[in-house]
């Protein structure tokens, strides 16, 4: 007898479904605990969210700590999460969380903001030597981010001639030698173009343009810009944060259209959640999957966005 629940549709009769005479095509959908997964939950199973914020945070209230986030992600069948902070390296937190929460991938890295010394190769080196997987270029300390907020100052990756500043080059070499992920952070489109071009030129394989659709609101990055960056070999990240009512309220159908224009094979869907006014990241990812399906995307495309492409990027 079918007993609907908020998360699962459970068949209480099927205590041991594999001992029953069921059509073969149903067997992969029925785990041993007797639960039948919805199409949304099947896509969520094995998903990797590459953009998750957590507490403690020195500037804002966060929804939960890393352990609680990892526990819920595991409960909902996700492969894992990537922890991000604007203020401090996250790999130590990720490693400790992995020790405490089994059967879930928890990764971290470092954002090159002023709190860690900006374009500080020593911070990158320390993160790499501990096993950190990702380096974000400046986020809240980026000149482009500060300009978008009406603030002065900030870190630019370009000099007066439009070339990458000298500090960037050894950082890129270190990222390459450790096979880490390069993420663009909150820099301008011009900076992103120069950075990705140089990264590809020296042989960096793992590159992601941080929340490209969010940057369209902050710095004016266009779909054509995203297509060009994807053509260079970067993945384009799209965060569910951009659609939320307290942020930019982007129409899900517009996001689906943008992803289609770029090509789902070059895009990643993440949450950028962890704020106290948003759902928990794992529930947010489930909501995002359901939303993109309702916006007209195919299941195989959404699976690519939340499972295949994030795993390829992070090497999991």
C-alpha positions as CSV (number, residue, x, y, z in Angstrom):
1,X,0.0,0.0,0.0
2,X,1.4,3.3,-1.1
3,X,2.0,5.7,1.8
4,X,3.1,9.1,0.6
5,X,5.6,11.1,2.7
6,X,7.2,14.5,2.4
7,X,10.5,13.1,1.0
8,X,9.8,9.6,-0.1
9,X,6.9,7.5,-1.5
10,X,7.3,4.4,0.7
11,X,5.9,0.9,-0.1
12,X,5.5,-0.6,3.4
13,X,4.7,-3.9,1.7
14,X,8.1,-4.1,0.1
15,X,10.2,-5.0,3.1
16,X,12.3,-7.2,0.8
17,X,11.4,-6.1,-2.7
18,X,14.0,-8.3,-4.3
19,X,12.1,-11.4,-3.1
20,X,8.9,-10.3,-4.8
21,X,8.0,-10.9,-8.4
22,X,8.4,-7.3,-9.7
23,X,9.0,-6.1,-13.2
24,X,12.8,-5.9,-13.8
25,X,12.8,-2.2,-14.7
26,X,11.5,-1.4,-11.2
27,X,14.3,-3.1,-9.3
28,X,16.9,-0.4,-9.7
29,X,14.4,2.1,-8.2
30,X,13.8,0.2,-5.0
31,X,16.6,0.3,-2.4
32,X,16.8,-2.5,0.2
33,X,15.0,-0.4,2.8
34,X,11.9,-0.5,0.7
35,X,11.8,3.1,-0.5
36,X,10.9,4.1,-4.1
37,X,12.8,7.3,-5.2
38,X,11.1,10.0,-7.1
39,X,12.8,11.3,-10.3
40,X,14.1,14.3,-8.3
41,X,15.6,12.1,-5.6
42,X,17.2,9.8,-8.1
43,X,19.0,12.8,-9.6
44,X,19.9,14.1,-6.2
45,X,21.5,10.8,-5.3
46,X,25.2,11.2,-6.1
47,X,25.1,15.0,-6.5
48,X,28.1,17.1,-5.6
49,X,27.4,20.7,-4.5
50,X,30.6,22.7,-5.2
51,X,29.5,25.9,-3.4
52,X,28.4,25.6,0.2
53,X,28.8,28.2,3.0
54,X,28.8,27.2,6.6
55,X,29.4,28.6,10.1
56,X,31.1,30.0,12.0
57,X,31.5,33.0,9.8
58,X,33.1,36.3,11.1
59,X,30.7,38.5,9.2
60,X,27.3,37.0,8.8
61,X,24.9,34.5,10.4
62,X,25.1,31.0,8.7
63,X,22.4,28.4,8.6
64,X,24.5,25.5,10.0
65,X,27.9,24.2,10.7
66,X,29.8,21.9,8.3
67,X,29.0,18.7,10.2
68,X,25.2,19.3,10.2
69,X,25.4,20.2,6.5
70,X,27.3,17.0,5.7
71,X,25.0,14.8,7.7
72,X,21.9,16.1,5.8
73,X,23.7,15.7,2.5
74,X,24.5,12.1,3.3
75,X,21.0,11.4,4.5
76,X,19.6,12.7,1.2
77,X,22.0,10.5,-0.8
78,X,24.4,13.2,-2.1
79,X,28.0,12.4,-3.0
80,X,29.2,15.4,-1.1
81,X,29.8,19.2,-0.8
82,X,32.6,21.7,-1.3
83,X,32.9,24.1,1.6
84,X,33.6,27.8,0.9
85,X,34.5,30.7,3.1
86,X,35.4,34.3,2.1
87,X,37.6,34.7,5.2
88,X,39.6,31.5,5.9
89,X,40.9,28.3,4.3
90,X,38.2,25.6,4.5
91,X,40.2,22.4,3.9
92,X,40.9,21.8,7.7
93,X,37.2,22.0,8.4
94,X,36.4,19.7,5.4
95,X,39.0,17.2,6.6
96,X,37.7,17.1,10.2
97,X,34.1,16.9,8.9
98,X,35.1,13.9,6.7
99,X,36.5,12.2,9.8
100,X,33.3,12.8,11.7
101,X,30.8,12.0,9.0
102,X,31.5,8.8,7.0
103,X,30.3,8.0,3.5
104,X,30.2,11.6,2.3
105,X,32.8,13.6,0.3
106,X,33.6,16.9,2.0
107,X,36.2,19.1,0.2
108,X,37.7,22.5,0.8
109,X,40.1,25.1,-0.4
110,X,41.0,28.8,-0.1
111,X,39.6,32.1,-1.4
112,X,42.4,34.6,-1.9
113,X,40.8,37.5,-0.1
114,X,42.4,40.1,2.2
115,X,41.9,37.9,5.3
116,X,44.5,35.4,3.9
117,X,46.8,38.0,2.4
118,X,45.1,38.4,-1.0
119,X,47.1,36.9,-3.9
120,X,49.3,35.1,-1.4
121,X,51.1,32.1,-2.8
122,X,51.9,30.9,0.7
123,X,48.2,30.5,1.5
124,X,47.8,28.5,-1.7
125,X,50.9,26.4,-0.9
126,X,49.7,25.6,2.6
127,X,46.2,24.6,1.3
128,X,47.7,22.4,-1.5
129,X,50.1,20.6,0.9
130,X,47.2,19.8,3.2
131,X,45.1,18.3,0.4
132,X,42.9,21.3,-0.4
133,X,41.2,20.9,-3.8
134,X,40.2,24.4,-5.0
135,X,41.5,27.9,-5.1
136,X,39.1,30.8,-5.6
137,X,40.5,34.1,-6.8
138,X,39.4,37.1,-4.7
139,X,35.7,37.2,-3.8
140,X,34.5,39.9,-1.4
141,X,38.0,41.5,-1.7
142,X,37.9,41.7,-5.5
143,X,37.9,45.2,-7.0
144,X,34.9,44.2,-9.2
145,X,32.9,42.9,-6.2
146,X,33.6,46.1,-4.2
147,X,32.7,48.3,-7.2
148,X,29.4,46.5,-7.6
149,X,28.6,47.4,-4.0
150,X,29.7,51.0,-4.4
151,X,32.9,50.6,-2.5
152,X,36.5,51.7,-3.3
153,X,39.6,49.6,-3.3
154,X,39.9,45.9,-3.8
155,X,42.2,43.4,-5.5
156,X,42.5,43.4,-9.3
157,X,44.2,40.7,-11.3
158,X,45.1,43.1,-14.1
159,X,47.7,45.8,-14.2
160,X,47.3,49.2,-16.0
161,X,48.1,47.6,-19.4
162,X,45.4,44.9,-18.9
163,X,47.8,42.1,-18.3
164,X,47.7,39.7,-15.3
165,X,49.7,41.1,-12.4
166,X,52.9,39.2,-11.6
167,X,51.5,37.6,-8.4
168,X,49.0,35.5,-10.3
169,X,51.5,33.5,-12.4
170,X,53.2,31.5,-9.6
171,X,49.8,30.9,-8.1
172,X,48.6,29.4,-11.3
173,X,51.8,27.2,-11.6
174,X,51.2,25.9,-8.1
175,X,47.5,25.1,-8.9
176,X,48.7,23.2,-12.0
177,X,51.4,21.2,-10.1
178,X,48.9,20.0,-7.5
179,X,46.1,19.4,-10.1
180,X,43.8,21.7,-8.1
181,X,40.7,23.5,-9.3
182,X,41.0,27.2,-10.3
183,X,37.8,29.2,-9.6
184,X,37.4,32.7,-10.8
185,X,35.8,34.2,-7.7
186,X,34.2,37.6,-7.9
187,X,36.4,39.2,-10.5
188,X,35.4,41.1,-13.6
189,X,34.7,39.6,-17.0
190,X,38.0,41.1,-18.4
191,X,39.9,39.5,-15.5
192,X,38.1,36.2,-16.0
193,X,39.0,36.2,-19.7
194,X,42.7,36.9,-19.0
195,X,42.9,34.4,-16.1
196,X,41.2,31.5,-17.9
197,X,43.3,32.1,-21.1
198,X,46.5,32.0,-19.1
199,X,45.4,29.0,-17.0
200,X,44.7,27.0,-20.2
201,X,47.9,28.2,-21.8
202,X,50.0,26.7,-19.0
203,X,47.9,23.5,-18.9
204,X,45.5,23.8,-15.9
205,X,42.8,21.3,-16.6
206,X,40.3,22.1,-13.8
207,X,38.7,25.6,-14.2
208,X,35.3,26.9,-13.2
209,X,33.8,30.4,-13.7
210,X,32.3,31.1,-10.3
211,X,28.5,31.7,-10.5
212,X,28.4,33.1,-14.0
213,X,24.7,34.0,-13.9
214,X,25.2,35.8,-10.6
215,X,28.0,37.8,-12.2
216,X,25.7,38.9,-14.9
217,X,23.9,40.9,-12.2
218,X,27.1,42.0,-10.5
219,X,29.5,42.7,-13.3
220,X,27.5,42.5,-16.5
221,X,28.9,39.1,-17.7
222,X,26.8,38.1,-20.7
223,X,25.8,34.7,-22.1
224,X,28.2,35.3,-24.9
225,X,31.0,35.9,-22.4
226,X,30.1,32.6,-20.7
227,X,30.1,30.8,-24.0
228,X,33.5,32.2,-24.8
229,X,34.9,31.1,-21.4
230,X,33.3,27.7,-21.8
231,X,34.9,27.5,-25.2
232,X,38.3,28.0,-23.6
233,X,37.7,24.9,-21.5
234,X,36.1,26.3,-18.3
235,X,33.0,25.0,-16.6
236,X,30.4,27.7,-16.0
237,X,28.9,27.5,-12.5
238,X,25.2,28.6,-12.0
239,X,24.1,29.0,-8.4
240,X,20.5,28.5,-7.3
241,X,21.1,31.5,-5.1
242,X,20.5,33.7,-8.2
243,X,16.8,32.6,-8.4
244,X,15.9,33.2,-4.8
245,X,13.3,35.8,-3.7
246,X,15.8,37.7,-1.5
247,X,18.5,37.9,-4.2
248,X,18.1,38.4,-8.0
249,X,14.9,36.5,-8.6
250,X,16.1,35.1,-11.9
251,X,13.4,33.3,-13.8
252,X,14.2,29.5,-13.7
253,X,13.3,29.3,-17.4
254,X,15.8,32.0,-18.2
255,X,18.5,30.1,-16.3
256,X,17.5,27.0,-18.3
257,X,17.8,29.0,-21.5
258,X,21.2,30.3,-20.5
259,X,22.5,26.8,-19.7
260,X,21.1,25.5,-23.0
261,X,22.9,28.3,-24.9
262,X,26.2,27.5,-23.3
263,X,25.7,23.8,-23.4
264,X,24.8,21.6,-20.3
265,X,28.1,19.7,-20.8
266,X,30.0,22.8,-19.8
267,X,27.8,23.9,-16.9
268,X,27.5,23.1,-13.2
269,X,24.5,23.7,-10.9
270,X,25.3,24.5,-7.3
271,X,23.5,26.2,-4.5
272,X,25.7,28.9,-2.9
273,X,23.5,28.3,0.1
274,X,24.4,28.4,3.8
275,X,22.7,31.8,4.5
276,X,20.3,31.7,7.4
277,X,17.4,32.9,5.1
278,X,17.8,30.0,2.6
279,X,17.1,26.3,2.9
280,X,19.8,23.9,4.1
281,X,22.2,23.2,1.1
282,X,21.1,19.6,0.5
283,X,17.4,20.5,0.6
284,X,18.2,23.5,-1.6
285,X,19.9,21.3,-4.1
286,X,16.8,19.0,-4.2
287,X,14.6,22.1,-4.7
288,X,16.9,23.3,-7.5
289,X,16.8,20.0,-9.3
290,X,13.0,20.0,-9.2
291,X,12.9,23.6,-10.3
292,X,15.1,23.0,-13.4
293,X,13.0,20.0,-14.3
294,X,9.8,22.2,-14.1
295,X,11.6,24.8,-16.2
296,X,11.8,22.3,-19.0
297,X,15.3,20.7,-18.7
298,X,15.6,17.0,-19.3
299,X,16.6,14.6,-16.4
300,X,19.8,13.6,-18.1
301,X,20.8,17.3,-18.5
302,X,20.1,18.1,-14.8
303,X,22.0,15.0,-13.8
304,X,24.9,16.3,-15.8
305,X,24.8,19.6,-14.0
306,X,24.7,18.3,-10.5
307,X,26.6,15.0,-10.8
308,X,28.8,14.4,-13.8
309,X,30.3,17.8,-14.4
310,X,31.0,18.6,-10.7
311,X,32.7,15.3,-10.3
312,X,34.8,15.8,-13.4
313,X,35.8,19.3,-12.1
314,X,36.7,18.2,-8.6
315,X,38.1,14.8,-9.5
316,X,35.9,12.8,-7.3
